[in-house]
Amino acid sequence: MQQFFGNDPWIGVLVAAVTLWSLPWKGMAMWKAARASDKKWFIALLLVNTAGILDILYLYVFSVKKEQKTTHVPHA
């Protein structure tokens, strides 16, 4: 492991912390994308690791916009 992190053990701690932070966000975002049959977002969330930033944006911005579009009922 020293070949990856050098002599600074805090880098390993930082990597572990970012992993623990992003894993639940990635799981929730991928679950929601799969349930919405949003294949492009699912693949993007699977391949791109942004420490949870893209996952959080999908959950609270992009999936909400999609839900609003599909659930809008025009008034008679």
C-alpha positions in Angstrom: 0.0 0.0 0.0 2.9 2.3 0.6 3.5 2.5 -3.2 0.1 4.1 -3.6 0.0 6.4 -0.6 3.7 7.1 0.0 4.7 7.9 3.5 1.5 9.8 4.5 -1.0 7.6 6.2 -3.6 10.3 6.1 -4.1 9.8 2.4 -5.4 6.3 3.1 -7.7 7.7 5.8 -9.0 10.4 3.3 -9.6 7.8 0.6 -11.5 5.6 3.1 -13.6 8.6 4.3 -14.5 9.7 0.7 -15.4 6.1 -0.1 -17.7 5.8 3.0 -19.3 9.1 2.1 -19.9 8.4 -1.5 -21.0 4.8 -1.4 -24.5 5.4 0.2 -25.1 8.3 -2.2 -24.1 6.2 -5.2 -26.3 3.4 -4.0 -29.4 5.6 -3.6 -28.9 7.4 -6.9 -28.3 4.2 -8.8 -31.4 2.6 -7.2 -33.6 5.6 -8.1 -32.2 5.7 -11.7 -32.9 2.0 -12.1 -36.4 2.2 -10.7 -37.1 5.1 -13.1 -35.6 3.1 -16.1 -33.2 5.9 -16.6 -30.4 3.9 -18.3 -28.2 6.8 -19.3 -28.1 8.2 -15.8 -27.6 4.7 -14.3 -24.5 4.1 -16.6 -23.2 7.6 -15.8 -23.6 7.1 -12.1 -21.9 3.7 -12.3 -18.9 4.9 -14.3 -18.2 8.4 -13.0 -16.9 8.8 -9.4 -17.3 12.3 -8.2 -17.2 11.6 -4.4 -21.0 11.7 -4.3 -21.5 15.0 -6.0 -23.1 13.7 -9.2 -25.1 11.2 -7.1 -26.5 14.0 -4.9 -27.3 16.2 -7.9 -29.2 13.3 -9.6 -31.2 12.6 -6.4 -32.2 16.2 -5.6 -32.1 18.0 -9.0 -32.3 15.8 -12.1 -34.7 13.1 -10.9 -37.0 15.7 -9.3 -37.3 17.5 -12.6 -38.1 14.3 -14.4 -40.7 13.4 -11.8 -42.4 16.8 -12.1 -42.5 16.4 -15.9 -44.1 13.0 -15.8 -46.6 13.7 -13.0 -47.9 17.1 -14.3 -51.6 16.8 -15.0 -53.1 19.7 -17.0 -56.2 21.4 -15.7 -59.4 21.1 -17.7 
